[in-house]
Amino acid sequence: MDFQLSNEQKDIQSAAREFAEKEFPEVGPDCDANNEFPEDVWRKAGELGFVGSTIPEEHGGPGLGFLDQALILEQFWRVDPGVAQALINCSFGSELLWWFGTDEQKEKYLPAVAESRKKMGMATTEPEAGSDVSNVSTRAEKDGSDYVINGNKVMIGNATIADFVLVLCVTNPEAGGHKKWSFLIVETDTPGYDATHAEKMGTRAADLGDIFFSDCRVPEGRLLGGKEGQGFYQLMRFFDHSRAYVAAHGLGLAQGAMEQAVKHVKKRVAFGQPLAAFQDVQFTIAVMDTKIETARNLIYKACWNLDQGTVNKRLVAMAKWYGARIGVEVVDEALQLHGGYGYLKDYPIERFYRDAKVIEIYEGTKAVEKMIIAREVLGRY
Ligand SMILES: Cc1cc2nc3c(=O)[nH]c(=O)nc-3n(C[C@H](O)[C@H](O)[C@H](O)COP(=O)(O)OP(=O)(O)OC[C@H]3O[C@@H](n4cnc5c(N)ncnc54)[C@H](O)[C@@H]3O)c2cc1C
């Protein structure tokens, strides 16, 4: 058993840390206040291989592993969750393209994503289909050599700023099993694609919006992989990988929140001594650190397994649930240790607190992750 990161992984980790510490603090607060996408940071991140990090080298990406991706995200979220989310959104769903896309689709879209020339998004959620993906009803009807899309997606990352979006649609309503759905690659300048911005509580540097398809005509060459009926299975495979590194959002956020709390309790004096001298404060920090280290082990293990070619659904679901949970718990305690100052906009912990909650909601809510774990433990009964 070897718990050491390789030298290459340590280099990736420190490069990500250095990049985030240099680039994020200057733009983070304004991007949050103004709901503004950090365009320059995104371009620089693409040049350094921090966007679409798992895209293979033959498709213009750095070809890193899932653990590498988690290491990068952990460092990014540690410094600024909003900017981090804005960057990761731009390659969200790219695995679907390199796993399942046709050669032409890979060539057209992947290098552009990896080099920060194009922003992408992935749209599955609808007003009546969130956790219950099998309720997705956006319809893509074949008409000659095109698909005509009608329907409505909600809460989609990059909806108003993406160049293209992978959209889960019903292509065959009569099909049995889970073969009703397919992904279509929709370029956002296609007539019939409309998006409106959605205001949110945290991670405000990242765009979010609703998409409306009205007779949106897409050539059949944009059917992901060129074969109908695969969308649901493709999405489940994606979640079984992406959730392992999305868990690192919670991990990085918790680490960053704890570091802010540590700094504050060493400086702030009450009853004649620094807060750090009180045992209750020390124990709070000890519990935070233990939760963080436990999550780190779980997340790295889940990602490491994926890099070995093993999809362990139970571990991935645990990592996502626990990483998100401790993100919320640790930032809550970290803000508490700041007292009233933590509630003021002057301190970054206020923003971290708002940024945390969504990790327990997107990419599978905590209930969905527990359903997967329980199913794996209980089996059929
Ligand atoms: C900031 C943000 C970014 C997002 N980005 C994207 C994106 O890029 N693309 C995209 O497609 N979607 C995106 N989403 C949508 C997100 O994936 C959904 O919000 C999520 O899947 C939950 O769906 P829902 O909101 O419809 O909640 P629901 O499914 O209605 O769930 C509501 C509550 O009920 C619980 N629940 C549901 N079913 C069960 C059950 N069987 N047993 C017990 N509890 C249950 C859930 O855990 C949850 O707590 C984003 C959302 C947010 C907030």
The ligand as an SDF file (V2000), in Angstrom:
LIG
                    3D

 53 58  0  0  0  0  0  0  0  0999 V2000
  -25.3230   25.9460   -8.9830 C   0  0  0  0  0  0  0  0  0  0  0  0
  -25.9400   24.7910   -9.7070 C   0  0  0  0  0  0  0  0  0  0  0  0
  -25.3270   24.3160  -10.8470 C   0  0  0  0  0  0  0  0  0  0  0  0
  -25.9260   23.2880  -11.5880 C   0  0  0  0  0  0  0  0  0  0  0  0
  -25.3550   22.9020  -12.7670 N   0  0  0  0  0  0  0  0  0  0  0  0
  -26.0190   22.0070  -13.5450 C   0  0  0  0  0  0  0  0  0  0  0  0
  -25.5290   21.7170  -14.8560 C   0  0  0  0  0  0  0  0  0  0  0  0
  -24.5020   22.2680  -15.3000 O   0  0  0  0  0  0  0  0  0  0  0  0
  -26.2250   20.8220  -15.6050 N   0  0  0  0  0  0  0  0  0  0  0  0
  -27.3540   20.2190  -15.1570 C   0  0  0  0  0  0  0  0  0  0  0  0
  -27.9410   19.4240  -15.9090 O   0  0  0  0  0  0  0  0  0  0  0  0
  -27.8500   20.4790  -13.9130 N   0  0  0  0  0  0  0  0  0  0  0  0
  -27.2170   21.3620  -13.1090 C   0  0  0  0  0  0  0  0  0  0  0  0
  -27.7150   21.6770  -11.8670 N   0  0  0  0  0  0  0  0  0  0  0  0
  -28.9340   21.0370  -11.3940 C   0  0  0  0  0  0  0  0  0  0  0  0
  -28.6710   19.9860  -10.3230 C   0  0  0  0  0  0  0  0  0  0  0  0
  -28.0070   18.8820  -10.8890 O   0  0  0  0  0  0  0  0  0  0  0  0
  -30.0090   19.6140   -9.6600 C   0  0  0  0  0  0  0  0  0  0  0  0
  -30.4150   20.7360   -8.8860 O   0  0  0  0  0  0  0  0  0  0  0  0
  -29.9000   18.3700   -8.7940 C   0  0  0  0  0  0  0  0  0  0  0  0
  -29.6840   17.2350   -9.5650 O   0  0  0  0  0  0  0  0  0  0  0  0
  -31.1450   18.1530   -7.9350 C   0  0  0  0  0  0  0  0  0  0  0  0
  -32.2950   18.2060   -8.7130 O   0  0  0  0  0  0  0  0  0  0  0  0
  -33.5170   19.1460   -8.2610 P   0  0  0  0  0  0  0  0  0  0  0  0
  -32.9650   20.5010   -7.9940 O   0  0  0  0  0  0  0  0  0  0  0  0
  -34.5980   19.0190   -9.2660 O   0  0  0  0  0  0  0  0  0  0  0  0
  -33.9750   18.5710   -6.8700 O   0  0  0  0  0  0  0  0  0  0  0  0
  -34.9620   17.3210   -6.6310 P   0  0  0  0  0  0  0  0  0  0  0  0
  -34.5520   16.1710   -7.4430 O   0  0  0  0  0  0  0  0  0  0  0  0
  -36.3690   17.8190   -6.7460 O   0  0  0  0  0  0  0  0  0  0  0  0
  -34.6610   17.0110   -5.1190 O   0  0  0  0  0  0  0  0  0  0  0  0
  -35.1350   17.8460   -4.0430 C   0  0  0  0  0  0  0  0  0  0  0  0
  -34.7290   17.2040   -2.7350 C   0  0  0  0  0  0  0  0  0  0  0  0
  -35.3620   15.9230   -2.6070 O   0  0  0  0  0  0  0  0  0  0  0  0
  -34.3850   14.9190   -2.3950 C   0  0  0  0  0  0  0  0  0  0  0  0
  -34.7860   13.6930   -3.0790 N   0  0  0  0  0  0  0  0  0  0  0  0
  -35.0610   13.5180   -4.3970 C   0  0  0  0  0  0  0  0  0  0  0  0
  -35.3760   12.2390   -4.6440 N   0  0  0  0  0  0  0  0  0  0  0  0
  -35.2870   11.5860   -3.4510 C   0  0  0  0  0  0  0  0  0  0  0  0
  -35.4850   10.2340   -3.0440 C   0  0  0  0  0  0  0  0  0  0  0  0
  -35.8120    9.2750   -3.9220 N   0  0  0  0  0  0  0  0  0  0  0  0
  -35.3050    9.9160   -1.7470 N   0  0  0  0  0  0  0  0  0  0  0  0
  -34.9580   10.8650   -0.8490 C   0  0  0  0  0  0  0  0  0  0  0  0
  -34.7440   12.1630   -1.1770 N   0  0  0  0  0  0  0  0  0  0  0  0
  -34.9160   12.5050   -2.4610 C   0  0  0  0  0  0  0  0  0  0  0  0
  -33.0930   15.4780   -2.9840 C   0  0  0  0  0  0  0  0  0  0  0  0
  -31.9700   14.8800   -2.3840 O   0  0  0  0  0  0  0  0  0  0  0  0
  -33.2220   16.9380   -2.6530 C   0  0  0  0  0  0  0  0  0  0  0  0
  -32.7690   17.1710   -1.3470 O   0  0  0  0  0  0  0  0  0  0  0  0
  -27.1250   22.6880  -11.1120 C   0  0  0  0  0  0  0  0  0  0  0  0
  -27.7090   23.1520   -9.9310 C   0  0  0  0  0  0  0  0  0  0  0  0
  -27.1470   24.1960   -9.2380 C   0  0  0  0  0  0  0  0  0  0  0  0
  -27.8290   24.7040   -7.9980 C   0  0  0  0  0  0  0  0  0  0  0  0
  1  2  1  0
  2  3  1  0
  2 52  2  0
  3  4  2  0
  4  5  1  0
  4 50  1  0
  5  6  2  0
  6  7  1  0
  6 13  1  0
  7  8  2  0
  7  9  1  0
  9 10  1  0
 10 11  2  0
 10 12  1  0
 12 13  2  0
 13 14  1  0
 14 15  1  0
 14 50  1  0
 15 16  1  0
 16 17  1  0
 16 18  1  0
 18 19  1  0
 18 20  1  0
 20 21  1  0
 20 22  1  0
 22 23  1  0
 23 24  1  0
 24 25  2  0
 24 26  1  0
 24 27  1  0
 27 28  1  0
 28 29  2  0
 28 30  1  0
 28 31  1  0
 31 32  1  0
 32 33  1  0
 33 34  1  0
 33 48  1  0
 34 35  1  0
 35 36  1  0
 35 46  1  0
 36 37  1  0
 36 45  1  0
 37 38  2  0
 38 39  1  0
 39 40  1  0
 39 45  2  0
 40 41  1  0
 40 42  2  0
 42 43  1  0
 43 44  2  0
 44 45  1  0
 46 47  1  0
 46 48  1  0
 48 49  1  0
 50 51  2  0
 51 52  1  0
 52 53  1  0
M  END
$$$$
